[in-house]
Every structure is written in structure tokens, then in C-alpha cells.
Amino acid sequence: MITILTNMLSMCIPFSVALLLASIGEMFNQRAGVFNLGCEGIMAMGAFIGMLIPFSVGGGGPVPQVYNVLGFLAAAAVGAFLGLFFGVVTVTFRAPQGIAGIGLQMFGVGTAGTLFRHFVGGTQSIPGIPDIDIPLLSKIPFLGDVFFSHNGAAYLAYLFIPVAWYILFKTPWGLKVRAVGTNPRAADSMGINVSRTRYESLMLGGALAGLAGAYLSIAQAKMFSDTLISGRGFIAVALVYFGHWHPLQIMGGALLFTFAQTFQTQIQSMGISFPYELAVMLPYVLVIVVLSFTSRNQTTAPTSLGKPFNREMRT
Amino acid sequence: MEGKIRELRMEHITKRFPGVLASDDISISVGEGEVLALVGENGAGKTTLMNILMGLYQPDEGRILINGSEVRFRGPEDAFKAGLGMVHQQYMLVQNMTVTENIALGYKKAWKPMRLSLSEVRSRVVEISEKYSLSVNPDAYIWQLSVGEQQRVELVKTLCLGARFLILDEPTSALTPQETDELIALLKNMTDELSIIFISHKLQEVKAISNKVAILRHGKVVFSGNTDDHSSQDIAAMMTGHSIELPKNLDKNDSGDTVLSIRDLVVMSDRKTVALDHLSLDIKAGEIVGLAGVSGNGQRELSEAINGLRRVESGSISFFGKEIANFTPRQVIDEGMGYIPEERNTEGIVPAFSIRENFILKDASNPEFSSRSILKKKDIDDYSEKLVKEFDVRCPDIQTAAGSLSGGNIQKVILAREIERKPRFLIAVYPTRGLDLGAVEFIHQQLLAIRREGIGVLLISEELDEIMDLSDRIAVIYKGSIQKVLDHDEATRARLGVLMAGVKEE
């Protein structure tokens, strides 16, 4: 029993990283007043670019770690670029964000799949990045497996949570982001460039979504396929609401969702007679249920979420 | 910090919006220590002019001079640097941030490369609020503050950012009479160090505080001069272009039966706090009861609870002897309740619908307008043409989207719909808020007319003049219960003001 639990929990942290990065990125977007439903598409592009670099160097065989790092960096750059592109559409041209986001999602997933078939062909695996056992700590029974025996990217992603919190609440840029997402008119009257701030946060959000995708292909699945992202981008958007636009609560949401997912795979692998279709549904049902019961907390919500800003628009 | 602003001039400012000439060759000037009152009706272009001064809008023509030399403001940032600060009518505060954080937004000195020095901002806030005796809690979130407190935050914010020239856009519109007096006293003290442009259409305040007055009408300056040389009546006439005598409720009512009886009503606010605390109120047929109070004391919740839009926790609402608490809105409408809601653009009409569609919103399934689930186009058109004429709705035609009308005309559409349905009772919530005097006059006449037909009216308003002109009895609401109900003859501005501020009469 303990081994099963240890197994489940020790999968939680590495499997939650992609969701975590994508939803923290989405949190910055939404705090600035733009929700990016294209997250899924950016993740797909990030995942493809991320695996393409080590694959084209090593052809699926072992490569120096620096190429994996390059893969991550390239994915972040592509993500930032797509975020910038989304900004042009929604901030400068004030297109409806929902529709633009769905467009970006389809563009990203489609383009990644097409490029993959052109440059790689069929399913190919890459060596990925190794787990790092943290000296001493990883030897602690149970806790060592759960917390201290994962790949390096997972550690970095979790270290980024407090950084994201600091950026959002303790830096001038974070202050600007929160202001333009809640009352852009007020921010504008204080001399803050609303469009620029929204662009910046879209680029940061895009870069994080790109990294999230690359994590899936380089560190988690160690391969790319059309269905690699499989809705994680949308779950990430939901987790932002779930976590009330706060990094720590979003982390909680990402862990809860991942736990439900590992739970259902364990159920299946243990051969418990339970209709697997229902088990697969479980994490998604959980998200819907929790979302319907979380209070609509108007006191933290970025109330201008989804609304384009036009200074000379008279309301 | 640079020198004083000895003189600020705006010369020949012109600004066009699509289809509107918002500022038409306007010139004004303000000297050191002066208070200029900028008066005019809604839509006269006061706010536009000030947004130009603050660099929020760019003028199409004209220039701005400070101490004789021309300045160009590309954004508010430039205006701050020149020492200008504006308190907007709609407060420019971010609800989910603290007072200190809100001020930090503009206080660039505290912006370190990777860190925001909130403690520096906080001490500046404390320093300024003590210097001008403007008490604010620097750590409170904006959503926790009352309207009066938020305004103090706006003042502190403007002063923290180094303003030596203040622009106040209708600063008293949401304040109690007491808060207004305090503000005016405070501003008078500040003129030792500051010049002020004070935008208002309340002439008592203009007389009380300003040295000079400039009157705007349809984007033009129609008059400017010394305040003391002109009476309030003169200024009012120049503001509207003609003299308007608002109708008054003079005929005594021979009190009818009680038609709406509210007992011990308890209702929660959106924030799950008690909004109505055992409120009781009776209204008879053929009388107008004015509900006076500072907005936010339960007025919205009361009108919503009666109309089935908000859950009643306990207590009763008896309407012509029938208990209607927790009825659905449809049931309340079918009982004959007429309702002019607070938010005319979002609750009163469907903005994207045409005027004719808005007229039949409540009666679309009535056999008069539909048969076998198909709308009767001809009948609806005739009905709408008739209403547009009767209620003097100024519109291109009845197919016009209601949302594109001016506030006064939207209110006429709502009024027409509600009155033409022949209600047994009418609830009017802030029916003239933000309207110009012509529209106010029309709406007041209509309310008095249905009163003469023997219909009871609950008039919720924060304009004391409106309440005193129209009401047979005046109930004062404070923190969700009725402080006191006064007969029309016993009510004075001063007495109502005291009651509205929560002071109990023995």
C-alpha cells in the first residue's frame, strides 16, 4: 500500500510541472487583463521546438545536456513570439480574446504537427534529461522519493513559484500588471502604458507556456506527438481561475489535478475492476466540480479581464 | 519639485469626437491661489476639457501655457511632472490593491529596478495625510473603503504625486451634505498652496468655494467672470440656456390605503454582509415616498429585494395585501409592479435591442403583441410610435438601438415602458442621475402625473432637492434601516443631512 502511495505521490511533482508553468504564465496574462486560450497551441509549438533541437543533434541518441537546455530556450523564445503575436491581435487590434485564443490554439497545434511530420517523421524518442537525486535528502524514506528525486527542470519550475509571487506582488512591474488588468483607466491616468504592460505579460506568459510544452517533450514524455499536450493548455486556463490568480493557490490546483490523474492511472494499472473510461474522466470532472464551487471572489479578480482598452473610448 | 504655477492658460482648445464637437474653441485661465469653477450640464464638455489638460486626450487645435510658456502633454505622466493632478469623477483606483499600492502606481521614486519600496510610499502617504488632515488607512484595500474614503485616497494620491494644481471633477457627487461641507472647508485651506479647477453643476458649492466661474454649454464657453458678481440663478440660466422651473409636489394628498408594506426585511449584500437590517416601511396609494440616503446604505438591495432580484432572508413584503417576498421577477411584474432600475444601461434596457423591442420587453408574450408565439409587427410598431411621441423620445426612428441614445432618452424609453403598462405601483431608483435639467423636468412631471392617478411611488434618490420637490413623505435610510420618516413639511436640508449621516434624533 505504501509503495503504491509513494509511487503516486512521487509522480505528482514531475507530472505537474507542465501544467504549473503554463498556468503561472496564464496567470500573468490574466492579471494584465488578457486571457489567452491559445496556451495549448503555444505549448504544442514549444514541445515540438524543444524536442527538435536535441533530436536533430543526436538523432534520438544521447546528446550533451546543453542541447536540451537550448531546446528549452528555443521553446521559450517561440512562446514569447507567439505571445507577442497574440498581443498584436488582441491588444493593438482589440480582437475578441476568446476567438483569437481559439485561433492561436489551432494554429499552434496544427503547425507543430505539420512541422513535426516534415522534419522528424514518425514517433522518435530522445534521451531527455536525467533525474537528480539530491544528496542526503533523497535518502529520506518516502519523502525522498516524493520530493527529492526528480529531473532538474522540475526543481527549477517549483523554484519559480516564489519568484513569480515576488514579481507579481513585490516589483513595480507586477504592480503595473495588476493595475492594468483590474482598472486600466486608472493605470492610464497614472501614466502607465497599458498596451505595453499587456504585451510584456503576454510575452512572459507565452514564454512560460513554451517552456511547459518543452518540458513535456524533453523531460516527461521524451518524445513528441500530435496528442502530447492533450488539453493541458485549457486545464491551465481553468487552474488560473481555480487558484484565484495567486501563484501558490495555482500550484495547489496543479498538484490536485495531477494527483487525480496519477490516481486514475494507478487504479487502472492495479487492475481494480472499475470502468477505465470513468477513471480517465475523473481529473476533468474534478476540475469542473471544483470550479463550480469556488467562490466568485470579486476582491482579487482582475475585473477588466477580457476587455480591450481604448483610452479615447467614451463610456 | 519645481516652482509654483503662477498662471495656467488653455487657449482656443478644440476637440472633435466622431459626430461630436466636444470642445469648441475654449479658452480659460487660472491664476495662483485661485479657484476656477467650471460649470455646465452633462455633455457640455467639462470632463473632456480636463482630460485634454491632463494629456489623456490630445486636442485637435489650441495650446496650453504654464507661466506663459507653452507645454505639450503627451500623457498624464507629463502633466504630473508639470505639477498638475486630477481627481476624476469616477475614481481612478484599483479595487484589489491597497491604498499604498494604488499610490505607488504613480510614485516612481519608489520603483527600484527589481523591487518596489512600498515602505517608502507608505511613509509619504502618512506624511501627506497628516499635513492636510486627510485621514486614510494606507493598508486598507480600496474595496473595503466607502465612497467618501475613496475620495480622500484620491486627494492624498494626487498630493503625494506632487500636485501643485488640482483639478476636481464633480468631487461632491457621491458625498453626504456633511462630507461636502468638510471637503469645501478643506479645499479652502489648500488654496494657500494650490490653485484649483473645480468642476460642478451644484451652484451652492460653486458659490461657496470659487473666485472665478466659467460656464460651458455644448462645448463652448458661454460666460466667464467673477463668481461673486453673479447670483446662482444667473449662473443656472446661463448653464441651461433658458430658465427652468422644476415642478413641485404642492397639492396635499388625501391619503389612500397602504399598498406596499415592508416589515422587518433582512437582505444580504453581494459581499454577504447584512444590507437591510430589519427595514420597515409603508407606502400608500397616491403618494410619493422619497427614500433619502447616501448611496450604498441598502437602497440597491431594497429595490432588488422588492422586485424579486435578490433573496429575502427574513421579513415580509406585502403588496396590496399579498405576500410577494421571494417571488420571481416575473411574478412581481405580473402583480403590477413598475420598476425604473438604478443602472439604466444595463438593467433598464437591452442596449443592442431597438427601441421598439425594449418597449415590449416585459410584454412580449402578451396577446396584445404576439399570437401563437409570433410577434405582431404592426401592433408593436404602432404602439412604439405612439410611445415615442407621447414621451418625447428623441431618436431617428423606433428601429434605433436603444443603447445608442443619450442618457435622458434612454430614461424616457424606460419610463414609457413602465408607465404605459399601467402599473399599480412604481419604484424609481435614481431616476434622474446624471441627466440634464430638461430631462429631469420631464421625468419629474411624469412621476407627479402618475401620483395624481392614485399610484404609489417609491422614489430612491441621493439628490435632496429632487426628494424634497416631489415627496409627500421622506424616509431616511442609513446602514440598511429606516432612520426616520418625515412629512414633507417637517423636512429641511439640514435635518435630512444629519439623519443621512446616521445621527439619531431622540
Boltz contact constraints between the chains, C-beta under 6 A:
constraints:
  - contact:
      token1: [A, 170]
      token2: [B, 116]
      max_distance: 6.0
  - contact:
      token1: [A, 171]
      token2: [B, 116]
      max_distance: 6.0
  - contact:
      token1: [A, 172]
      token2: [B, 111]
      max_distance: 6.0
  - contact:
      token1: [A, 172]
      token2: [B, 116]
      max_distance: 6.0
  - contact:
      token1: [A, 175]
      token2: [B, 104]
      max_distance: 6.0
  - contact:
      token1: [A, 175]
      token2: [B, 116]
      max_distance: 6.0
  - contact:
      token1: [A, 179]
      token2: [B, 94]
      max_distance: 6.0
  - contact:
      token1: [A, 179]
      token2: [B, 105]
      max_distance: 6.0
  - contact:
      token1: [A, 182]
      token2: [B, 94]
      max_distance: 6.0
  - contact:
      token1: [A, 182]
      token2: [B, 96]
      max_distance: 6.0
  - contact:
      token1: [A, 183]
      token2: [B, 94]
      max_distance: 6.0
  - contact:
      token1: [A, 186]
      token2: [B, 92]
      max_distance: 6.0
  - contact:
      token1: [A, 186]
      token2: [B, 93]
      max_distance: 6.0
  - contact:
      token1: [A, 186]
      token2: [B, 94]
      max_distance: 6.0
  - contact:
      token1: [A, 189]
      token2: [B, 76]
      max_distance: 6.0
  - contact:
      token1: [A, 189]
      token2: [B, 92]
      max_distance: 6.0
  - contact:
      token1: [A, 190]
      token2: [B, 105]
      max_distance: 6.0
  - contact:
      token1: [A, 190]
      token2: [B, 106]
      max_distance: 6.0
  - contact:
      token1: [A, 191]
      token2: [B, 75]
      max_distance: 6.0
  - contact:
      token1: [A, 191]
      token2: [B, 76]
      max_distance: 6.0
  - contact:
      token1: [A, 191]
      token2: [B, 77]
      max_distance: 6.0
  - contact:
      token1: [A, 299]
      token2: [B, 96]
      max_distance: 6.0
  - contact:
      token1: [A, 299]
      token2: [B, 143]
      max_distance: 6.0
  - contact:
      token1: [A, 300]
      token2: [B, 96]
      max_distance: 6.0
